[in-house]
Amino acid sequence: MTPRHPSESDRRWLTDQLAELIARSGWKTFALAPLVRASDSFFPDRYVHGPAGVRTVARRILRHAGLDEVRVRVVDGRAPEAGRAGTLLQQTAIEFVSLADDLLVLELTELGAPEDVVPSVAHCVGRAYREQRALDRVAVAGPYRGEDEGSATDDETLEAQRATVAAVYLGFGILAANAAHQYRAAGSQDGYWARTEWVHGNIGGLDASAVSYLLALQLVVRDADAAYIASVVGALAPNQASDVREWSAILRPDAVAQRESLGLVGAPRDWPAEWEPHVEPIDDDELADADLEADEPEARQAEKWNHRRPVWRVRDTRAASGATLGALVGFVLLVAAAFTGLPTSAMIVVVIVSVFGGLVIGGRVRCDFCSEPDCQALFDATHARCPRCGGRVVGEISSANKRLDAEEELEEQEAAHRLRDADGLVADDSAADEANEDDRGDAPRPD
């Protein structure tokens, strides 16, 4: 039985878009490029969560796409008050701005979990690939899902859809499929009250079923064996994995016809081996340039209310919240145990173990925060400035109560530095005066 999504008309549109891309850019990339995954084997570079890290990821994905000559600039368009540490439920938004003179400009407007950066940038590189080859300058009839199906048909939506097709063509199908539908949940504990939040997200221009169909089609026309398909399915989210597995089985009997419709040349047994991923190190100079170019503009930092004032990173853990959660779990178990007739001593042991376990586990999770009382934003040791208030991080303290002592110590150190500088200046001036006196002593006196 054929799955309901994507529909027959949607599949026809997706196949036509892919066939046109292959006709204009060649079949070997679609047939031989490695299927990139968000792992160290494809992304071996040092990553710092922020604009510089986005640029590093973009440089690597451009290499995977064969666009080594393209340089990258990341514009930090986040609001000044936005947090920089990233949270589980915070979305990531990285947008294609322009590609001119081999310079790709991306704008970062939101930054959530680090794992969202790779698929977001991969989608932008798909758009850049089409832009560089002027693939969108020739009209292609019809969008993915017409107006009769209630979907938008504007140029921006169509460009996003084609960019996702290009991402699959370039070997980013696993990334695109996982990013096409994301579900995340997070919880917090406030005393006896538990709060749960969840969010559904989408990166790219196509839904998960459409991307899964394209990825399955790519596997089938490559004549991928069961082990290869299993490795791809293992890298996918459950729903996408199910779709790829099902579509691979449906499309496999028509593999020859599918290759012909897409314009692939010959049979897989006659093709060269799959290309190796481009994992050569990015030069240290390029990484330094990335940190320089992608850093937040000084003008944006100056808008923050605590700009350049010294702050400290306060060491903290989740021990208290872990103990609270453990107490809650223990209470639930206590109530359940009461109905089983367990002795009171055993119930008490259950509660103690739950609280202690939560305390130990929470104590291993760091959650350092800003020492400024009106800020207290969470951040880690990689931050030189507080992401919320803009304060200059000058050190680390073990408790927020030690902030005033740390400020006093810092003022004393700065005063001592100023005094030493002043003494050095006086000494230099005295030496200069003595030299001048010597010079005047040698000079003839006026009558």
Buried (B, 14 or more C-beta within 10 A) or exposed (E): EEBEEBBEBBBEBBBBBBBBBBEEBEBBBBBBBBBBBBEEEBBBBEBBBBBBBBBBBBBBBBBBBBBEEBBBBBBBBBEBEBBBBBBEEBBBBBBBBEBEEEEBBBBBBBBBBBEBBBBBBBBBBBBBBBBBEEBBEEEBEBBBBEEEEEEEEEEEBBBBBBBBBBBBBBBBBBBBBBBBBBEBEEEEBEEEEEEEEEBEBEBBBBBBBBBBBBBBBBBBBBBBEEEBBEEBBEBBBEBBBBBBBBBBEBBBEEBEEBBEBBBBEEEBEEBEEBBEBBBEEBEEEBBEBBBEBBBBEEEBBEEBBBBEBBBBBBBBBBBBBBBBBBBBBBBEBBEEBEEEEBEEEEBEEBBEBBBBBBBEBBBEEEBBBBBBEEBBBBBEEEBEBBBBBBBBBBEEBEEBEBBEEBBEEBEEEEEEEEEEEEEEEEEEEEEEEEEEEEEEEEEEEEE
